Amino acid sequence: MRVPVFVFFLFFPGAALGQVAVFDDFDRADGSVGNGWTATGGVEIVGFDATGDGRVTATQTSGVGGLSRPFSPGASPVTFTATITETDSSNMNGSRFENAFVIFNAGGSAYNDGYGLFVNRTGALFSNSHVELLDGGTVASTSLPSPWQFDTELHVEVTIHPDGSVDGIITEGANTFSFCYGPRAISSSGTLMAYAQNNFPSGSSLPASLDDFKASQPVCQTDLGFGGPGVMSLSLCGDELILDGCSATFSLTGASPSAVVFAAVGLFLNPSPFAGGTLVPLPWATLVPLPTDGNGDFLATVQGHSGPAVTAYVQIIDPNGVSFDFSNALELEIGTKL
């Protein structure tokens, strides 16, 4: 459900990728990758000097090329997005993909070190496009076949969750391949994120490449506490709401079921006794009625804004018919900080 979280502070809504931990478009001078990456297997930036579009490209005709850098996901999911391109198989017919994206890497090739996704097609003569879940080089679950065959350039988005579940989508033109692996124990325990791609065979002029790599995690707006009485819990997690097109999920649990509760929204942090609890946004600028479902939950999408930054405070009041319950309060940052 999309609601104006917040008409209340000036914005109507019109969405994980969250806070960007790493973004690299590799648009810099050809040669060493740099920028905090450790490169192995001869990968370098190629193409920027000639076209202005640099890519991490294999420069050797054997072995595995790759990148790694320190990264600790903590207790949040991490989403990788990237563009990858084909290389040749031994028969020089192209459409070969052997690309791995992992976390918990300990310094080895992402093919056999770390937890994450392997994207694979043997080449144009093989109809075996699929993904695999890797954990320390072991295929941790059954490979999932693509309904179409990978061809020349893929856009990959994969999210690795703290419970070991992995989901994502691979697209090429109008073709879409969605996949999902359920929760599982993770055995890998390194402190790096890593990427690997197979170098091209001797005689080929079609090296694999990586471009527009991004790793991101959800951001939660600041929880100020002050909840109670009652058991309502309020959160707003997703993107940083600093630009148009960014969004986050406004989630309320523990309210009265199938009822109307009220979001008190204000521009002042002023925790004060109120109706048996503590109300933070006092005076409030507005009270927004929110309908809960049969479980006492409410979900909405809050949109970011590219205008001047605004700090606001929100807290839920539940007039449950006997007394008033209060959720925790949130401090919200929306807009671009100058």
Backbone as numpy.savetxt, mean C-alpha at the origin, in Angstrom:
# Nx Ny Nz CAx CAy CAz Cx Cy Cz
-19.19 3.07 1.69 -20.03 4.26 1.69 -19.16 5.50 1.69
-19.49 6.48 0.88 -18.74 7.72 0.84 -19.58 8.82 1.50
-18.99 9.49 2.46 -19.69 10.58 3.11 -18.76 11.76 3.24
-19.33 12.94 3.48 -18.50 14.10 3.68 -17.90 14.14 5.05
-16.82 13.45 5.35 -16.29 13.52 6.69 -15.76 14.83 6.71
-16.40 15.41 5.58 -16.27 16.23 6.47 -16.38 17.53 5.89
-17.73 17.49 5.63 -18.38 18.74 5.41 -17.87 19.57 6.53
-17.81 18.92 7.68 -17.51 19.67 8.86 -16.27 20.47 8.78
-15.31 19.98 8.07 -14.30 20.95 7.98 -13.96 21.29 6.59
-14.98 21.66 6.00 -14.80 22.43 4.81 -14.69 21.61 3.55
-14.59 20.30 3.65 -14.37 19.54 2.43 -15.49 18.52 2.23
-15.91 18.39 0.98 -16.76 17.26 0.61 -15.86 16.18 0.02
-16.28 14.89 0.15 -15.46 13.85 -0.42 -15.67 13.77 -1.90
-15.12 13.40 -2.49 -15.36 13.20 -3.91 -16.48 12.16 -4.16
-8.17 6.89 -1.14 -8.78 5.87 -0.93 -8.54 5.26 -0.03
-3.88 -0.12 0.24 -3.59 0.44 0.38 -2.09 0.52 -0.07
-3.04 4.23 -0.96 -1.79 3.53 -0.85 -1.06 3.88 0.42
-1.44 4.94 1.11 -0.83 5.23 2.39 0.43 6.05 2.28
1.16 6.06 3.36 2.40 6.81 3.42 3.44 6.12 2.54
4.09 6.89 1.69 5.08 6.32 0.80 6.39 6.14 1.55
6.80 4.88 1.72 8.07 4.59 2.38 9.22 4.74 1.40
9.00 4.32 0.15 10.02 4.42 -0.89 9.32 4.69 -2.21
9.82 5.67 -2.95 9.38 5.83 -4.34 10.60 6.17 -5.18
10.74 5.50 -6.30 11.87 5.76 -7.18 11.43 5.56 -8.62
11.49 6.64 -9.41 11.18 6.52 -10.84 12.44 6.29 -11.67
13.62 6.30 -11.02 14.90 6.02 -11.65 15.22 6.98 -12.78
14.59 8.15 -12.75 14.85 9.15 -13.79 16.04 10.02 -13.40
17.20 9.43 -13.52 18.46 10.13 -13.28 19.53 9.52 -14.18
20.70 10.11 -14.16 21.74 9.77 -15.13 22.01 8.27 -15.20
22.23 7.79 -16.40 22.54 6.38 -16.61 23.76 5.98 -15.78
23.72 4.74 -15.29 24.83 4.22 -14.51 24.35 3.65 -13.19
25.14 3.82 -12.16 24.84 3.25 -10.85 23.45 3.67 -10.36
22.73 2.73 -9.74 21.37 3.01 -9.28 21.37 4.03 -8.15
22.21 3.83 -7.12 22.31 4.79 -6.02 21.00 5.01 -5.29
20.83 6.20 -4.73 19.60 6.61 -4.04 19.19 5.66 -2.92
20.18 5.13 -2.21 19.89 4.27 -1.06 19.76 2.80 -1.39
19.84 2.44 -2.67 19.72 1.05 -3.08 21.07 0.36 -3.08
21.09 -0.91 -2.73 22.21 -1.79 -3.00 21.86 -2.61 -4.22
22.66 -2.48 -5.27 22.39 -3.17 -6.53 23.32 -4.36 -6.68
22.80 -5.47 -7.19 23.60 -6.67 -7.43 23.34 -7.19 -8.83
24.26 -8.00 -9.33 24.05 -8.67 -10.60 24.12 -7.78 -11.81
24.74 -6.60 -11.67 24.96 -5.76 -12.84 23.80 -4.89 -13.26
22.76 -4.72 -12.44 21.68 -3.82 -12.84 22.13 -2.38 -12.72
21.71 -1.57 -13.68 22.04 -0.15 -13.71 20.86 0.63 -14.26
20.90 1.94 -14.07 19.92 2.79 -14.71 20.33 2.98 -16.17
19.37 2.74 -17.06 19.59 2.87 -18.50 18.42 3.62 -19.10
18.67 4.47 -20.05 17.60 5.12 -20.81 17.39 6.57 -20.51
17.81 7.03 -19.32 17.52 8.42 -18.97 18.30 9.39 -19.85
19.55 9.10 -20.09 20.37 10.01 -20.88 19.82 10.20 -22.28
19.22 9.16 -22.84 18.72 9.23 -24.22 17.29 9.71 -24.30
16.45 9.30 -23.34 15.00 9.57 -23.47 14.41 10.33 -22.30
15.13 10.45 -21.20 14.57 11.08 -20.00 13.75 10.13 -19.16
13.67 8.86 -19.56 12.91 7.85 -18.81 13.89 6.75 -18.39
14.47 6.89 -17.21 15.40 5.90 -16.72 14.69 4.68 -16.16
15.31 3.52 -16.33 14.80 2.28 -15.78 15.96 1.46 -15.24
15.68 0.65 -14.23 16.69 -0.29 -13.75 16.70 -1.46 -14.70
17.83 -1.64 -15.36 17.91 -2.56 -16.48 19.06 -3.54 -16.30
18.84 -4.78 -16.68 19.90 -5.78 -16.63 20.99 -5.42 -17.64
22.24 -5.55 -17.22 23.37 -5.27 -18.12 24.28 -6.48 -18.28
23.89 -7.60 -17.70 24.69 -8.81 -17.82 23.87 -9.90 -18.51
24.58 -10.85 -19.11 23.90 -11.91 -19.86 23.81 -13.22 -19.09
23.97 -13.15 -17.79 23.79 -14.36 -16.98 23.52 -13.94 -15.55
23.02 -14.86 -14.76 22.79 -14.60 -13.35 21.54 -13.80 -13.09
21.45 -13.26 -11.88 20.27 -12.55 -11.40 20.66 -11.15 -10.98
19.91 -10.17 -11.43 20.11 -8.79 -11.00 19.07 -8.42 -9.97
19.42 -7.45 -9.12 18.43 -7.07 -8.12 18.80 -5.82 -7.34
17.85 -5.40 -6.51 18.00 -4.24 -5.64 17.54 -4.60 -4.24
18.11 -3.94 -3.24 17.62 -4.08 -1.88 17.90 -2.81 -1.11
17.18 -2.63 0.00 17.42 -1.50 0.87 16.78 -1.80 2.23
17.26 -1.16 3.31 16.67 -1.42 4.63 15.19 -1.05 4.66
14.42 -1.90 5.31 12.98 -1.64 5.42 12.39 -2.55 6.47
11.68 -1.96 7.43 10.97 -2.74 8.44 9.49 -2.39 8.37
8.64 -3.34 7.99 7.21 -3.03 7.83 6.45 -2.83 9.12
7.05 -3.26 10.26 6.32 -3.15 11.52 5.05 -3.98 11.48
3.98 -3.45 12.07 2.71 -4.19 12.16 1.71 -3.74 11.11
2.19 -3.10 10.04 1.30 -2.60 9.00 1.55 -3.35 7.69
0.54 -3.49 6.86 0.76 -4.06 5.53 1.65 -3.15 4.70
2.32 -3.73 3.71 3.12 -2.95 2.77 2.66 -3.28 1.36
2.50 -2.24 0.55 2.08 -2.41 -0.84 3.20 -1.99 -1.77
3.58 -2.90 -2.66 4.54 -2.60 -3.71 3.78 -2.34 -5.01
4.17 -1.30 -5.73 3.71 -1.12 -7.10 4.93 -0.88 -7.98
4.89 -1.37 -9.21 6.02 -1.21 -10.12 5.60 -1.60 -11.53
6.39 -1.15 -12.48 6.26 -1.58 -13.86 7.46 -2.45 -14.21
7.22 -3.61 -14.78 8.30 -4.51 -15.18 8.13 -4.87 -16.65
9.26 -5.11 -17.31 9.20 -5.45 -18.73 9.85 -6.80 -19.01
9.51 -7.35 -20.14 9.94 -8.68 -20.56 11.44 -8.76 -20.82
11.95 -9.96 -20.84 13.24 -10.27 -21.42 13.07 -11.49 -22.31
14.16 -11.92 -22.94 14.10 -13.09 -23.80 14.30 -14.37 -23.00
13.70 -15.44 -23.48 14.06 -16.77 -23.04 15.17 -17.26 -23.95
15.60 -18.46 -23.78 16.73 -18.97 -24.56 16.44 -19.03 -26.06
15.14 -19.08 -26.43 14.81 -19.13 -27.85 14.63 -17.74 -28.46
14.85 -16.69 -27.65 14.83 -15.30 -28.11 13.46 -14.83 -28.58
12.40 -15.40 -28.02 11.05 -15.01 -28.43 10.39 -14.04 -27.46
11.11 -13.57 -26.45 10.55 -12.58 -25.54 9.48 -13.12 -24.61
8.78 -12.19 -23.94 7.68 -12.49 -23.01 8.10 -13.35 -21.83
9.36 -13.25 -21.44 9.85 -13.97 -20.26 9.85 -13.02 -19.07
9.24 -13.49 -17.97 9.21 -12.71 -16.73 9.63 -13.61 -15.57
10.61 -13.15 -14.81 11.04 -13.82 -13.59 11.40 -12.72 -12.60
10.37 -12.20 -11.93 10.53 -11.01 -11.10 10.00 -11.29 -9.70
10.76 -10.93 -8.69 10.37 -11.17 -7.30 10.37 -9.87 -6.51
9.34 -9.70 -5.67 9.21 -8.55 -4.76 9.04 -9.10 -3.36
9.97 -8.82 -2.45 9.90 -9.43 -1.12 10.25 -8.43 -0.02
9.80 -8.75 1.19 10.26 -8.11 2.41 10.92 -9.18 3.28
11.45 -8.78 4.41 12.16 -9.70 5.32 13.33 -10.40 4.63
13.99 -9.66 3.73 15.16 -10.18 3.02 16.41 -9.96 3.88
17.33 -10.92 3.84 18.54 -10.85 4.67 19.80 -10.60 3.87
19.66 -10.15 2.61 20.83 -9.80 1.82 21.08 -10.68 0.62
20.34 -11.77 0.49 20.49 -12.63 -0.67 19.57 -12.22 -1.80
19.59 -12.98 -2.89 18.68 -12.72 -4.00 17.24 -12.88 -3.52
16.37 -12.00 -4.00 14.95 -12.10 -3.64 14.33 -13.40 -4.12
14.98 -14.10 -5.04 14.47 -15.40 -5.47 14.49 -16.42 -4.33
15.48 -16.32 -3.45 15.62 -17.34 -2.41 15.83 -16.77 -1.01
15.43 -15.51 -0.80 15.62 -14.87 0.49 14.54 -13.81 0.67
13.63 -14.03 1.61 12.57 -13.06 1.87 11.19 -13.63 1.60
10.18 -12.81 1.91 8.78 -13.24 1.80 8.06 -12.30 0.85
7.43 -12.89 -0.17 6.70 -12.05 -1.11 6.31 -12.78 -2.37
6.22 -12.02 -3.46 5.61 -12.50 -4.70 6.64 -12.73 -5.79
6.44 -13.81 -6.56 7.24 -14.11 -7.74 6.31 -14.10 -8.94
6.64 -13.28 -9.95 5.87 -13.16 -11.19 6.63 -13.92 -12.27
5.96 -14.86 -12.96 6.71 -15.76 -13.83 5.95 -16.12 -15.12
6.70 -16.08 -16.23 6.33 -16.75 -17.47 7.63 -17.17 -18.11
7.71 -18.41 -18.59 8.96 -18.93 -19.13 9.34 -18.25 -20.44
8.36 -17.82 -21.22 8.62 -17.17 -22.51 7.43 -17.29 -23.42
7.54 -16.68 -24.61 6.40 -16.59 -25.51 5.89 -17.93 -26.00
6.73 -18.95 -25.98 6.30 -20.28 -26.43 5.59 -21.08 -25.34
5.46 -20.49 -24.15 4.87 -21.20 -23.01 3.64 -20.46 -22.49
2.56 -21.17 -22.30 1.34 -20.58 -21.74 1.27 -20.89 -20.25
2.23 -20.35 -19.51 2.31 -20.68 -18.08 2.47 -19.44 -17.20
1.87 -18.33 -17.59 1.94 -17.11 -16.78 1.27 -17.34 -15.43
1.97 -16.99 -14.33 1.43 -17.26 -13.01 2.19 -16.44 -11.96
1.68 -16.48 -10.74 2.42 -15.92 -9.60 2.62 -17.03 -8.58
3.67 -16.86 -7.76 3.96 -17.79 -6.67 4.24 -16.98 -5.42
3.99 -17.59 -4.27 4.30 -16.99 -2.98 5.61 -17.59 -2.48
6.61 -16.74 -2.26 7.92 -17.19 -1.84 8.15 -16.90 -0.36
8.80 -17.84 0.32 9.25 -17.62 1.70 10.62 -18.28 1.84
11.67 -17.45 1.82 13.01 -17.98 1.92 13.42 -18.87 0.76
12.88 -18.60 -0.41 13.23 -19.39 -1.58 12.33 -20.58 -1.80
11.50 -20.90 -0.82 10.55 -22.01 -0.96 9.22 -21.48 -1.46
8.61 -22.19 -2.38 7.27 -21.83 -2.83 6.30 -22.18 -1.71
5.75 -21.14 -1.07 4.99 -21.34 0.15 3.55 -21.75 -0.10
3.09 -21.66 -1.33 1.72 -22.05 -1.63 1.60 -22.36 -3.11
0.50 -22.96 -3.47 0.26 -23.32 -4.86 0.34 -22.10 -5.77
0.99 -22.25 -6.93 1.04 -21.14 -7.88 -0.37 -20.85 -8.38
-0.62 -19.58 -8.66 -1.92 -19.15 -9.15 -1.78 -18.72 -10.61
-2.46 -19.40 -11.54 -2.31 -19.10 -12.96 -3.04 -17.83 -13.36
-2.46 -17.09 -14.27 -3.13 -15.92 -14.85 -4.12 -16.37 -15.91
-5.26 -15.69 -16.03 -6.22 -16.05 -17.08 -5.78 -15.60 -18.47
-4.70 -14.86 -18.55 -4.14 -14.42 -19.83 -2.61 -14.50 -19.72
-1.93 -14.42 -20.86 -0.49 -14.61 -20.87 0.25 -13.26 -20.83
1.19 -13.16 -19.90 2.01 -11.96 -19.81 2.74 -11.75 -21.13
2.86 -10.48 -21.55 3.43 -10.23 -22.88 4.68 -9.35 -22.81
4.53 -8.03 -22.73 5.71 -7.17 -22.85 5.96 -6.28 -21.64
4.91 -5.70 -21.06 5.09 -4.78 -19.94 3.93 -4.93 -18.96
4.25 -5.21 -17.70 3.24 -5.46 -16.67 3.29 -4.37 -15.61
2.10 -4.00 -15.13 2.01 -3.17 -13.92 1.61 -4.08 -12.77
2.44 -4.12 -11.75 2.25 -5.03 -10.63 1.91 -4.23 -9.38
0.88 -4.67 -8.67 0.55 -4.13 -7.35 0.32 -5.30 -6.41
1.09 -5.38 -5.34 0.97 -6.50 -4.40 1.05 -5.97 -2.98
0.16 -6.46 -2.12 0.14 -6.06 -0.71 0.44 -7.27 0.16
1.44 -7.13 1.02 1.82 -8.17 1.97 1.35 -7.73 3.35
0.52 -8.56 3.99 -0.09 -8.21 5.27 0.68 -8.85 6.43
0.58 -8.26 7.62 1.31 -8.81 8.78 0.96 -10.25 9.11
-0.26 -10.70 8.76 -0.65 -12.08 9.04 -0.18 -13.06 7.98
0.64 -12.57 7.02 1.16 -13.43 5.98 0.30 -13.52 4.73
-0.89 -12.97 4.76 -1.72 -12.99 3.56 -1.15 -12.01 2.53
-1.36 -12.32 1.28 -0.83 -11.52 0.17 -1.92 -11.41 -0.89
-2.14 -10.22 -1.37 -3.11 -10.04 -2.45 -2.59 -8.99 -3.41
-3.12 -9.00 -4.61 -2.64 -8.02 -5.57 -3.33 -8.12 -6.91
-2.79 -7.35 -7.84 -3.36 -7.31 -9.18 -2.23 -7.02 -10.17
-2.26 -7.70 -11.30 -1.33 -7.46 -12.39 -2.15 -7.05 -13.61
-1.74 -5.97 -14.25 -2.48 -5.49 -15.42 -1.53 -5.29 -16.59
-2.08 -5.47 -17.78 -1.38 -5.17 -19.03 -2.44 -4.81 -20.05
-2.49 -3.54 -20.43 -3.57 -3.09 -21.30 -4.91 -3.32 -20.63
-5.83 -3.99 -21.33 -7.15 -4.27 -20.78 -7.19 -5.54 -19.95
-6.09 -6.26 -19.87 -6.04 -7.52 -19.13 -5.78 -7.27 -17.64
-6.51 -8.00 -16.80 -6.38 -7.86 -15.35 -6.33 -9.24 -14.71
-5.37 -9.42 -13.82 -5.20 -10.68 -13.08 -5.14 -10.34 -11.60
-6.21 -10.71 -10.87 -6.26 -10.49 -9.42 -5.94 -11.81 -8.72
-5.25 -11.74 -7.60 -4.85 -12.95 -6.89 -4.85 -12.69 -5.39
-4.92 -13.77 -4.61 -4.96 -13.65 -3.16 -4.46 -14.93 -2.51
-3.56 -14.80 -1.54 -3.12 -15.90 -0.69 -3.56 -15.60 0.74
-4.04 -16.62 1.43 -4.54 -16.45 2.78 -3.44 -16.33 3.82
-3.82 -16.09 5.07 -2.83 -15.93 6.15 -1.97 -17.18 6.32
-0.73 -16.96 6.75 0.20 -18.07 7.01 1.36 -17.53 7.84
2.05 -18.43 8.52 3.24 -18.04 9.28 4.36 -17.69 8.31
5.12 -16.66 8.64 6.25 -16.22 7.82 7.54 -16.65 8.48
8.38 -17.37 7.73 9.65 -17.82 8.31 10.79 -16.84 8.05
10.74 -16.08 6.97 11.79 -15.12 6.67 11.82 -14.02 7.72
13.02 -13.50 8.02 13.12 -12.55 9.13 14.17 -11.46 8.92
14.57 -11.21 7.67 15.56 -10.18 7.41 15.00 -8.78 7.56
15.84 -7.79 7.33 15.48 -6.39 7.55 15.54 -5.55 6.28
15.43 -6.21 5.11 15.50 -5.50 3.84 14.25 -5.77 3.01
13.90 -4.80 2.14 13.02 -5.10 1.02 13.93 -5.38 -0.17
13.48 -6.25 -1.07 14.35 -6.62 -2.19 13.53 -6.92 -3.43
14.20 -6.75 -4.56 13.61 -7.04 -5.87 14.65 -7.83 -6.67
14.20 -8.78 -7.49 15.12 -9.53 -8.35 14.51 -9.72 -9.72
15.36 -9.72 -10.74 14.95 -10.04 -12.10 16.06 -10.83 -12.77
15.69 -11.72 -13.69 16.69 -12.55 -14.35 17.37 -11.76 -15.45
18.67 -11.86 -15.53 19.40 -11.22 -16.61 19.12 -11.92 -17.93
19.41 -11.22 -19.03 19.00 -11.72 -20.35 20.04 -12.70 -20.91
19.61 -13.60 -21.80 20.54 -14.59 -22.34 21.51 -13.97 -23.34
22.66 -14.60 -23.52 23.66 -14.14 -24.48 23.04 -14.05 -25.88
23.30 -12.94 -26.55 22.77 -12.73 -27.89 21.48 -11.95 -27.91
20.85 -11.75 -26.75 19.59 -11.01 -26.68 19.85 -9.52 -26.59
18.95 -8.74 -27.12 18.99 -7.28 -26.97 17.73 -6.80 -26.26
17.14 -7.68 -25.41 15.89 -7.37 -24.73 16.06 -7.61 -23.23
16.71 -6.69 -22.52 16.91 -6.89 -21.09 15.66 -6.56 -20.28
15.45 -7.31 -19.22 14.36 -6.99 -18.30 14.61 -5.64 -17.65
13.53 -4.96 -17.22 13.69 -3.68 -16.56 12.62 -3.47 -15.50
12.92 -2.55 -14.59 12.01 -2.15 -13.50 11.88 -0.63 -13.55
10.64 -0.13 -13.36 10.42 1.32 -13.36 9.33 1.67 -12.36
9.36 2.91 -11.92 8.31 3.49 -11.05 7.99 2.58 -9.87
9.01 2.27 -9.11 8.86 1.40 -7.93 8.37 2.22 -6.75
7.36 1.69 -6.06 6.85 2.36 -4.86 6.51 1.32 -3.80
6.90 1.61 -2.56 6.48 0.81 -1.41 5.77 1.76 -0.45
4.58 1.40 -0.03 3.79 2.31 0.82 3.08 1.52 1.90
2.73 2.24 2.97 2.02 1.65 4.09 0.91 2.59 4.54
-0.17 2.05 5.11 -1.26 2.91 5.56 -0.84 3.79 6.73
-1.43 4.96 6.79 -1.19 5.91 7.87 -2.49 6.07 8.65
-2.39 6.05 9.95 -3.57 6.29 10.80 -3.46 7.68 11.42
-4.55 8.41 11.38 -4.59 9.71 12.03 -4.45 9.53 13.55
-3.96 10.56 14.21 -3.57 10.46 15.62 -4.75 10.17 16.54
-4.60 9.12 17.34 -5.60 8.76 18.35 -5.27 9.50 19.64
-6.18 10.37 20.07 -5.96 11.18 21.27 -6.47 10.53 22.54
-7.19 9.41 22.40 -7.78 8.79 23.59 -9.08 9.47 23.99
-9.36 9.49 25.28 -10.54 10.13 25.88 -11.83 9.36 25.61
-11.74 8.07 25.23 -12.94 7.28 25.02 -13.60 6.87 26.33
-14.89 6.58 26.27 -15.65 6.12 27.42 -16.50 7.23 28.02
-17.58 6.81 28.69 -18.01 5.42 28.84 -18.40 4.79 27.50
-18.57 3.47 27.53 -18.87 2.72 26.32 -17.61 2.12 25.73
-17.77 1.37 24.62 -16.65 0.63 24.03 -16.43 1.02 22.57
-16.90 2.17 22.16 -16.72 2.59 20.78 -15.24 2.82 20.47
-14.84 2.43 19.27 -13.47 2.63 18.81 -13.52 3.30 17.44
-12.76 4.39 17.28 -12.78 5.19 16.06 -11.38 5.24 15.47
-11.27 5.06 14.15 -9.98 5.16 13.48 -10.18 5.76 12.10
-9.11 6.34 11.56 -9.09 6.85 10.19 -7.73 6.50 9.62
-7.68 5.47 8.78 -6.42 4.92 8.29 -6.45 4.77 6.77
-5.32 5.02 6.14 -5.18 4.89 4.69 -4.10 5.81 4.20
-4.40 6.60 3.17 -3.44 7.57 2.66 -3.29 8.72 3.64
-2.14 9.41 3.56 -2.08 10.74 4.14 -2.99 11.63 3.30
-3.83 12.41 3.95 -4.89 13.13 3.24 -4.40 14.50 2.79
-3.29 14.51 2.06 -2.62 15.76 1.73 -2.85 16.21 0.29
-3.49 15.36 -0.52 -3.68 15.69 -1.92 -5.04 15.21 -2.39
-5.59 15.88 -3.40 -6.77 15.35 -4.07 -6.44 13.96 -4.59
-7.38 13.04 -4.45 -7.16 11.67 -4.90 -6.69 10.75 -3.80
-6.14 11.31 -2.71 -5.80 10.48 -1.55 -7.08 10.19 -0.77
-7.10 9.08 -0.06 -8.29 8.75 0.72 -7.93 7.82 1.86
-8.82 7.72 2.81 -8.62 6.86 3.97 -9.97 6.36 4.44
-9.95 5.29 5.23 -11.19 4.68 5.72 -11.49 5.14 7.14
-12.65 5.73 7.30 -13.17 6.17 8.59 -13.97 5.00 9.16
-13.51 4.46 10.29 -14.11 3.23 10.83 -14.53 3.43 12.28
-15.78 3.14 12.55 -16.32 3.16 13.91 -16.85 1.78 14.25
-16.48 1.26 15.41 -17.02 -0.01 15.91 -17.50 0.18 17.33
-18.39 -0.71 17.77 -18.81 -0.73 19.17 -19.89 0.25 19.55
-20.56 0.84 18.56 -21.66 1.76 18.84 -22.97 0.97 18.97
-24.04 1.66 19.30 -25.35 1.02 19.35 -25.73 0.53 17.96
-26.24 -0.70 17.84 -26.58 -1.22 16.51 -27.82 -0.55 15.94
-27.80 -0.41 14.63 -28.95 0.14 13.88 -29.48 1.41 14.53
-28.58 2.32 14.78 -28.93 3.56 15.46 -28.27 4.73 14.74
-28.54 5.92 15.24 -27.87 7.11 14.73 -26.98 7.67 15.81
-25.68 7.78 15.49 -24.73 8.41 16.40 -24.29 9.71 15.77
-23.51 10.50 16.51 -23.16 11.83 16.03 -21.66 12.05 16.09
-21.10 12.52 14.97 -19.70 12.90 14.93 -19.59 14.37 15.29
-18.99 14.62 16.44 -18.72 16.00 16.83 -17.39 16.40 16.21
-17.41 17.46 15.44 -16.21 17.90 14.73 -15.94 19.36 15.06
-14.70 19.64 15.39 -14.34 21.01 15.71 -12.89 21.30 15.38
-12.53 22.55 15.50 -11.18 23.00 15.18 -10.35 23.26 16.42
-10.90 22.95 17.59 -10.20 23.23 18.84 -10.01 21.96 19.66
-8.82 21.78 20.20 -8.51 20.68 21.10 -8.75 21.17 22.52
-9.90 20.75 23.08 -10.31 21.29 24.37 -11.03 20.22 25.18
-10.32 19.17 25.63 -10.98 18.09 26.37 -11.68 18.63 27.61
-12.98 18.36 27.70 -13.78 18.92 28.79 -14.83 17.91 29.22
-15.19 17.91 30.52 -16.29 17.03 30.98 -17.57 17.37 30.23
-18.28 16.30 29.80 -19.50 16.53 29.03 -20.38 15.30 29.13
-21.56 15.45 29.70 -22.58 14.39 29.73 -22.04 13.06 30.22
-21.19 13.09 31.24 -20.68 11.87 31.83 -19.41 11.33 31.20
-18.90 12.01 30.19 -17.65 11.60 29.55 -16.75 12.80 29.34
-15.82 12.67 28.41 -14.93 13.77 28.06 -15.07 14.04 26.57
-15.43 15.26 26.24 -15.58 15.65 24.84 -14.40 16.52 24.44
-13.71 16.12 23.39 -12.47 16.81 22.97 -12.75 18.02 22.09
-13.54 17.89 21.00 -13.75 19.05 20.12 -14.86 19.96 20.67
-14.50 20.76 21.63 -15.48 21.62 22.30 -14.95 23.05 22.29
-15.71 23.97 21.74 -17.02 23.77 21.11 -16.88 23.07 19.75
-17.89 22.28 19.40 -17.85 21.66 18.09 -18.33 22.64 17.02
-17.85 22.41 15.82 -18.30 23.23 14.69 -19.59 22.69 14.10
-19.75 21.36 14.18 -20.95 20.73 13.66 -21.09 19.35 14.27
-22.31 18.84 14.27 -22.60 17.45 14.62 -23.13 16.76 13.38
-22.46 15.69 12.97 -22.86 14.98 11.76 -23.50 13.66 12.14
-24.77 13.42 11.79 -25.42 12.14 12.11 -24.86 11.02 11.24
-24.57 9.88 11.86 -24.02 8.73 11.15 -24.85 7.50 11.50
-25.39 6.79 10.53 -26.20 5.60 10.80 -25.32 4.36 10.98
-25.46 3.65 12.06 -24.70 2.42 12.27 -25.44 1.23 11.67
-24.70 0.16 11.42 -25.32 -1.05 10.90 -25.77 -1.95 12.06
-26.19 -3.16 11.73 -26.72 -4.05 12.76 -25.69 -4.50 13.77
-24.42 -4.30 13.49 -23.36 -4.64 14.44 -22.87 -3.43 15.23
-23.44 -2.28 14.96 -22.97 -1.07 15.63 -21.73 -0.48 15.00
-21.51 -0.78 13.70 -20.33 -0.28 13.00 -20.73 0.76 11.97
-19.76 1.55 11.57 -19.96 2.54 10.50 -18.65 2.70 9.76
-18.71 2.65 8.42 -17.53 2.84 7.58 -17.80 3.93 6.55
-16.79 4.72 6.26 -16.91 5.74 5.23 -15.54 6.00 4.63
-15.53 6.56 3.43 -14.29 6.95 2.77 -14.12 8.46 2.89
-12.96 8.88 3.36 -12.65 10.30 3.52 -11.63 10.68 2.47
-11.88 11.77 1.77 -10.99 12.21 0.70 -9.98 13.25 1.20
-8.80 13.22 0.60 -7.80 14.23 0.87 -8.09 15.52 0.12
-7.21 16.49 0.29 -7.44 17.81 -0.28 -6.10 18.46 -0.56
-5.98 19.08 -1.71 -4.71 19.70 -2.10 -4.58 21.14 -1.64
-5.58 21.66 -0.96 -5.53 23.04 -0.49 -4.75 23.18 0.80
-4.85 24.34 1.43 -4.13 24.59 2.68 -4.51 23.57 3.76
-3.55 23.22 4.58 -3.77 22.21 5.62 -4.73 22.71 6.69
-5.54 21.80 7.18 -6.46 22.05 8.28 -6.29 20.95 9.31
-6.23 21.32 10.57 -6.25 20.35 11.67 -7.62 20.41 12.31
-8.25 19.27 12.44 -9.58 19.20 13.05 -9.62 18.03 14.01
-10.64 18.00 14.83 -10.79 16.98 15.87 -12.18 16.39 15.74
-12.27 15.05 15.85 -13.55 14.39 15.71 -13.69 13.33 16.79
-14.91 13.21 17.30 -15.23 12.23 18.33 -16.69 11.84 18.17
-17.01 10.59 18.42 -18.38 10.10 18.23 -19.12 10.11 19.57
-20.35 10.63 19.53 -21.25 10.62 20.68 -22.41 9.69 20.36
-22.67 8.76 21.25 -23.75 7.78 21.06 -24.79 7.98 22.15
-25.93 8.62 21.83 -27.00 8.77 22.81 -27.81 7.47 22.86
-27.35 6.53 23.68 -27.86 5.17 23.59 -29.21 4.95 24.26
-29.87 6.01 24.66 -31.19 5.90 25.26 -31.18 5.91 26.77
-30.05 5.64 27.37 -29.92 5.64 28.83 -28.95 6.72 29.28
-27.81 6.78 28.58 -26.79 7.78 28.88 -26.06 8.07 27.58
-24.92 8.74 27.66 -24.14 9.03 26.47 -22.83 8.24 26.51
-22.51 7.56 25.38 -21.21 6.91 25.24 -20.34 7.77 24.33
-19.03 7.67 24.54 -18.08 8.47 23.77 -16.98 7.58 23.20
-16.66 7.81 21.93 -15.51 7.11 21.34 -14.23 7.84 21.74
-13.11 7.23 21.39 -11.85 7.98 21.42 -11.92 9.14 20.44
-11.11 10.14 20.63 -11.05 11.29 19.74 -9.86 11.16 18.79
-10.02 11.70 17.59 -8.94 11.71 16.59 -8.55 13.14 16.26
-7.26 13.32 16.02 -6.76 14.56 15.44 -6.51 14.31 13.97
-7.14 15.08 13.11 -7.08 14.85 11.67 -6.29 15.95 10.99
-5.39 15.53 10.10 -4.63 16.48 9.28 -5.04 16.28 7.83
-5.67 17.30 7.24 -6.10 17.22 5.86 -5.60 18.46 5.12
-5.05 18.23 3.93 -4.54 19.36 3.13 -3.02 19.36 3.10
-2.50 20.23 2.28 -1.07 20.30 2.03 -0.41 21.30 2.97
0.56 20.83 3.74 1.29 21.71 4.64 2.29 22.55 3.85
2.23 23.84 4.02 3.11 24.74 3.27 4.40 24.96 4.02
